[in-house]
Amino acid sequence: MLSKVQITALLFLGVGLLVVPPVTSWLDAPFYVSLFARIMIFAIAVVSLDLILGYGGMVSFGHAAYLGIGAYAVAIPSYYGIDNGYLQLALALGGSALVAFVIGLVSLRTSGLYFIMITLAFTQMLFFLGISLEEYGGDDGINTNRSELLGLDLYDETTFYYLIFGFLVFCLAVSYRLVHSRFGRVIRGIHANEARMQAIGYPTFRYKLAAFVIAGAMCGIAGFLLGNLTEFITPEYMSWFRSGEIMIMVLMGGMGTIFGSVFGALAYISLEEFIPDFLDWFGDGLGQHWPIVLGPLLVVLVLFAKGGLWGLLSRRDK
Amino acid sequence: MDLSLLLFEQTLNGIQFGVFLFLIAAGLTLVFGIMNLVNLAHGALYMMGAYVGATVFGWSGSFLLAAVAVVPAMMIFGALVERVALRTLYERDHMDQVLATFGLILFFNELVRIVWGPESQPMPIPEALSGHIEILSGVPYPTFRIVIIGVGLAVAAALYVLISRTRLGMLIRAGASNRPMVGALGVNIRLLFTLVFGLGAVLAGLSGVMAGPLLAVEPGMGEDMLVLSFVVIVIGGIGSIRGALVASILVGIVETVGRSILPVMLEAVVSNEAAQTAGPALASMLIYVVMAAVLFFRPEGLFSARTG
């Protein structure tokens, strides 16, 4: 159950996100609209990973693959002049679900270290596939148009922002329902003790695979939105660095906390955005070396921040 | 060129690339197997080795000195990293280890960028080894690559002796199959861990020095090798040196031969244009397909340390 503090925090966050476009246009700082759009898009990716990582205990180190597939589902049709958002979204969902199915089929046969490395390796494979697709930009990436969806003008940043907001709310609601459904309980049961779930008759492999596919498809939505936001897609979206970042956001938000994902994405992307400025403040040119601060910061976070930001918001008597 | 000659030469190149992978994967698989630690920062050790080598080479002009200097330097560096950063991670779950060592990668890559700059470091092939040797009549092959293969096989043999014939090796094997029991028998596990990690660092560093003249010495050079080493370890079986050797040669050959032969072969079957598009794509995916196939039949890898 959500604590009062958590509900308050969520309300603040929701209202905060809703008023970003008017406030930034009043402050004449349109940059922040796309920053918060990016945060919300990553929040979708994070919540999808949290479903299998936090609730299912499946440490997938290749979640960026679906981000890339979703983005390419925008770029490749757009390359052929097809900007139909419904088709692109269907491709993003179907493509990532299919790939998640195949990856899951092989990798879920293993566990622990093997699972981490296999999911990483498969994503790496897709990354190299993206690089070798010269037709679609290869290494250099490819420009794309924004999709035509629901008769909206996605080139209008505010409209697009609220569309992303809608998708985020939708994904959070679906995840919340899913986790508290019978299916979600089975997934959590498998995380706690797979042998026991098997013994009471659950086909655990199929349940895990289903969760893996759902998570992949949901992340495909994030990829679809990200492709639209940046209007430029490179294989870099599928790099293992990206997968690591999504994992870090899950951890920062709190594992196995649906709503924590939004806070995790908010915290990580803000850090990434502001550490360079902060360093530049100490001396010119220091900002470019931001990973030297972020790296150790991550180590410290991992070591000391159990439960993530969402955990901080929950009452201690839990 | 004649296809069979190309195949022969590329196989040799593949073995040579496999040697690089083996030197990285050997340390990594021990760290995985014994300490149960996912160390993403292992690629950074390879990178540090290359940078130390390039720097010593820059000062002295002697490749041999560079290779020798890397051994103590990496031993100290590895032990330091283990003591300062990794020690606290042994008791954590894999997820925490992945993220913390991910943070270390960011740190080391940026450290290298600050100290040495973002551009790649010059490291030419040493003059004495810059020639070619005719391995078959009419087939010249670079001496340097032959030396790499020789060194790699020598290190593999030395590791084999160390692991299977010495007391330290016995402890390492015991640690890989049952860590708490080794600790219970009164072995100083902490010291053993530091030693093993240092050994892994030295091997990865050696790989970096030898790769320096052939691949670029630059920040982030360790990451591609790291992912390939993961593939090697998954195929070979976690904790198994023997598995690492077999799998790294396999991955090296598949990767290198696939890249050069596959487009040529495709060209013979389908149209030129299609081959040029599909060839590189298929080649870069090939090792992952091999990995998936191995895992499908043997989820524990070819030689698992725990199952024998």
Interface residues (C-beta under 8 A of the other chain):
Chain A: L53 V59 F61 V106 R109 T110 G112 L113 Y114 I116 M117 I118 L120 A121 F122 Q124 M125 F128 L129 I131 S132 L133 E134 E135 W240 G244 M247 I248 L251 M255 H289 W290 P291 I292 L294 G295 P296 L297 L298 V299 L301 V302 L303
Chain B: F32 N36 V38 A85 T88 R92 H94 M95 D96 V98 L99 A100 F102 G103 L104 I105 L106 F107 F108 N109 E110 L111 R113 I114 E223 V227 F230 V231 I233 V234 I238 T277 P280 A281 S284 M285 Y288 M291 A292 L295 F296 P299 E300 G301
